[in-house]
């Protein structure tokens, strides 16, 4: 089995284990909820593929995921991370508003926004050791490190290595191998 197919299979199993078990009818926004659940699961798992400057922050500190202007994603992250550990660390989800301090965040998720607004929202996190994850067209050009996309009704993601380098983060080759697209440094 190819590495990509194996990772996708394992991810699907893991995501399925998070889904509520019911035989009843699905709510009207079930497709959106499923997409949000998948993105939340990715956000949770991305931390395992990132090396922060000076190594992973201490095990006594929680891994902190900030969610900017997307309460539904923050709620979903809380739901799937409650009682779970990642690399022997608890996970803390913090609601973040535009202009809030970003110190202490390891990951910052910015929900879908128009391009002009994305530029404005991402600027404070640039050059900080924060993994910036978005879900907006053109967000890599605005400074996002990982951007969710939808391809044939499936959640995918693209990666910007120049943005990761600017934020002093190293991304695992295993993460890059499953990305839909990887933006590389010029000349590489």
NORDAFEN-V649972 format. One record per residue. RES is the residue in three letters. PHI is phi in degrees with one decimal (none if undefined). OMEGA is omega in whole degrees, 0 to 359 (none if undefined). Layout:
BEGIN
[[RES/PHI/OMEGA] [RES/PHI/OMEGA]]
END
This chain:
BEGIN
[[UNK/none/178] [UNK/-62.0/182] [UNK/-57.4/181] [UNK/-61.6/181] [UNK/-65.5/180] [UNK/-64.9/180] [UNK/-63.9/179] [UNK/-62.2/179] [UNK/-64.2/180] [UNK/-63.0/179] [UNK/-62.7/180] [UNK/-62.3/177] [UNK/-62.5/182] [UNK/-64.6/181] [UNK/-64.4/179] [UNK/-61.1/180] [UNK/-69.6/180] [UNK/-85.8/185] [UNK/-68.1/177] [UNK/-63.2/181] [UNK/-95.7/177] [UNK/-150.4/179] [UNK/-101.2/183] [UNK/-77.7/178] [UNK/-65.7/179] [UNK/-84.2/178] [UNK/-65.4/183] [UNK/-56.4/181] [UNK/-98.5/183] [UNK/-59.1/178] [UNK/-62.1/178] [UNK/-67.0/179] [UNK/-62.7/178] [UNK/-64.7/178] [UNK/-60.1/180] [UNK/-64.2/179] [UNK/-62.9/179] [UNK/-64.5/179] [UNK/-63.6/178] [UNK/-63.2/178] [UNK/-63.4/176] [UNK/-59.8/180] [UNK/-55.7/179] [UNK/-61.5/185] [UNK/-81.1/181] [UNK/-54.4/184] [UNK/-57.8/179] [UNK/-72.2/182] [UNK/-118.0/182] [UNK/-122.8/173] [UNK/-114.3/180] [UNK/-85.7/178] [UNK/-57.5/181] [UNK/76.8/180] [UNK/87.8/180] [UNK/-65.8/178] [UNK/-54.1/186] [UNK/-48.6/181] [UNK/-64.4/180] [UNK/-78.0/179] [UNK/-99.2/176] [UNK/-71.6/170] [UNK/-79.2/186] [UNK/-108.6/177] [UNK/-109.0/176] [UNK/-94.1/179] [UNK/-121.3/184] [UNK/-97.6/173] [UNK/55.2/177] [UNK/-147.2/183] [UNK/-57.4/180] [UNK/-63.9/178] [UNK/-68.4/178] [UNK/-60.6/179] [UNK/-62.2/180] [UNK/-65.9/177] [UNK/-62.1/177] [UNK/-60.2/181] [UNK/-60.4/185] [UNK/-84.3/182] [UNK/-99.4/181] [UNK/-58.4/179] [UNK/79.2/180] [UNK/-108.3/177] [UNK/-119.2/174] [UNK/-132.0/184] [UNK/51.8/177] [UNK/65.0/180] [UNK/-126.9/173] [UNK/-72.5/180] [UNK/-117.6/179] [UNK/-114.3/178] [UNK/-110.8/183] [UNK/-122.1/172] [UNK/-71.8/181] [UNK/-125.6/175] [UNK/-108.3/177] [UNK/-54.0/180] [UNK/92.5/177] [UNK/-67.1/175] [UNK/-65.6/183] [UNK/-106.5/179] [UNK/-58.5/179] [UNK/89.8/177] [UNK/-83.0/172] [UNK/-102.7/179] [UNK/-131.1/174] [UNK/-123.5/175] [UNK/-103.0/176] [UNK/-118.2/181] [UNK/-64.6/183] [UNK/-57.2/180] [UNK/-147.5/175] [UNK/-72.7/187] [UNK/-57.6/181] [UNK/-61.5/180] [UNK/-67.9/178] [UNK/-61.3/178] [UNK/-52.5/182] [UNK/-65.4/183] [UNK/-73.0/184] [UNK/-81.8/186] [UNK/-52.2/182] [UNK/-64.1/183] [UNK/-88.2/182] [UNK/-69.5/181] [UNK/73.5/172] [UNK/-98.8/179] [UNK/-75.7/182] [UNK/-125.0/173] [UNK/-78.8/181] [UNK/-93.8/181] [UNK/-123.1/183] [UNK/-132.1/176] [UNK/-146.0/183] [UNK/-135.1/177] [UNK/-57.5/178] [UNK/79.0/185] [UNK/-68.7/178] [UNK/-61.7/179] [UNK/-66.6/180] [UNK/-86.3/178] [UNK/119.5/177] [UNK/-67.7/177] [UNK/-93.7/176] [UNK/-127.7/179] [UNK/-127.2/176] [UNK/-73.4/174] [UNK/-132.3/174] [UNK/-118.5/180] [UNK/-130.3/182] [UNK/52.5/178] [UNK/63.6/177] [UNK/-123.5/177] [UNK/-76.3/177] [UNK/-128.1/175] [UNK/-149.1/176] [UNK/-120.1/187] [UNK/-129.9/174] [UNK/-113.0/177] [UNK/-68.6/176] [UNK/-59.7/179] [UNK/-67.7/178] [UNK/-62.0/179] [UNK/-64.0/179] [UNK/-58.7/179] [UNK/-89.2/177] [UNK/62.3/178] [UNK/-111.5/174] [UNK/-111.7/181] [UNK/-103.5/180] [UNK/-64.5/176] [UNK/-62.9/178] [UNK/-65.9/176] [UNK/-68.9/181] [UNK/-63.3/182] [UNK/-64.7/182] [UNK/-103.1/177] [UNK/-70.6/177] [UNK/-67.4/181] [UNK/-150.2/178] [UNK/-123.6/175] [UNK/-85.3/184] [UNK/-105.6/177] [UNK/-64.3/178] [UNK/-56.3/179] [UNK/83.7/181] [UNK/-117.0/none]]
END
